[in-house]
């Protein structure tokens, strides 16, 4: 076979096209690997951010829980000061709350009646 042979030229052309396709595929593979690495990094960053948020929420829950415990102890002490059980104290407190709410409603109704006259 001689270099000027059309079959050799065709063969060279096919090899060049194959090499070009291989290069394009390698470039695409490299780009997809870079994209995957970037996505993985973004996911890790997001995971770290959410983990920090969760830790913050755990801390807030702990603080609130401590405050609730403190209020519970104060309520028990108040109930004892009034010579009642905690349940009796809560019931009386709840009744007072309902009375206050009713008084607010009555006051609001009276104000509305005055304003409409």
C-alpha positions in Angstrom: 0.0 0.0 0.0 1.2 3.4 -0.9 0.4 6.7 1.0 -1.2 8.0 -2.2 -3.5 4.9 -2.3 -7.2 6.1 -1.8 -7.8 3.2 0.7 -4.9 4.5 2.9 -6.2 8.1 2.7 -9.7 6.8 3.7 -8.3 4.8 6.5 -6.3 7.8 7.8 -9.4 9.9 7.6 -11.4 7.4 9.7 -8.5 7.2 12.3 -8.5 11.0 12.6 -12.3 11.1 13.0 -12.1 8.3 15.6 -9.4 10.2 17.5 -11.5 13.4 17.4 -14.5 11.5 18.7 -12.4 10.0 21.5 -11.1 13.5 22.4 -14.7 14.8 22.5 -15.8 11.9 24.7 -12.8 12.5 27.1 -13.7 16.2 27.3 -17.4 15.3 28.1 -16.3 12.8 30.7 -14.0 15.4 32.3 -16.8 18.0 32.3 -19.3 15.6 33.9 -16.7 14.6 36.5 -16.1 18.3 37.3 -19.9 18.8 37.5 -20.3 15.8 39.8 -17.5 17.0 42.1 -19.1 20.5 42.2 -22.5 19.0 43.0 -21.0 16.8 45.6 -19.3 19.8 47.2 -22.5 21.8 47.1 -24.4 18.9 48.8 -21.7 18.6 51.5 -21.9 22.3 52.1 -25.7 22.2 52.4 -25.4 19.2 54.7 -23.0 21.1 56.9 -25.3 24.1 57.0 -28.3 22.0 57.9 -26.3 20.2 60.5 -25.4 23.6 62.1 -29.1 24.7 61.9 -30.1 21.4 63.6 -27.5 21.9 66.4 -28.8 25.5 66.9 -32.4 24.2 67.2 -31.3 21.5 69.6 -29.7 24.2 71.8 -32.9 26.3 71.6 -35.0 23.3 72.5 -32.7 22.6 75.4 -33.0 26.2 76.7 -36.8 26.2 76.3 -36.9 22.8 78.1 -34.9 24.2 81.0 -37.2 27.2 81.2 -40.2 25.0 81.2 -38.7 22.9 84.0 -38.0 26.1 86.0 -41.6 27.4 85.4 -42.9 24.0 86.5 -40.9 24.3 89.7 -42.2 27.8 90.3 -45.8 26.7 89.7 -45.4 23.9 92.1 -44.0 26.3 94.7 -46.8 28.8 94.1 -49.4 26.0 94.5 -47.8 24.9 97.7 -47.7 28.5 98.9 -51.5 28.6 98.4 -51.9 25.2 100.1 -53.1 23.5 96.9 -51.9 20.7 94.6 -50.5 21.8 91.3 -53.7 20.5 89.5 -56.0 22.5 91.8 -53.8 25.6 91.2 -53.9 25.1 87.4 -57.6 24.6 87.5 -58.1 27.9 89.5 -55.7 29.7 87.2 -57.5 28.4 84.1 -60.8 29.6 85.5 -59.4 33.0 86.2 -58.1 33.1 82.6 -61.5 32.3 81.3 -63.1 35.0 83.5 -60.6 37.5 82.2 -61.3 36.5 78.6 -65.0 36.9 79.2 -64.5 40.3 80.7 -62.4 41.3 77.7 -65.3 40.2 75.4 -67.9 42.0 77.5 -65.7 45.2 77.4 -65.2 44.9 73.6 -69.0 44.5 73.2 -69.7 47.5 75.3 -67.2 49.6 73.4 -68.8 48.5 70.1 -72.3 49.3 71.3 -71.1 52.8 72.4 -69.4 53.4 69.1 -72.5 52.4 67.1 -74.8 54.8 68.9 
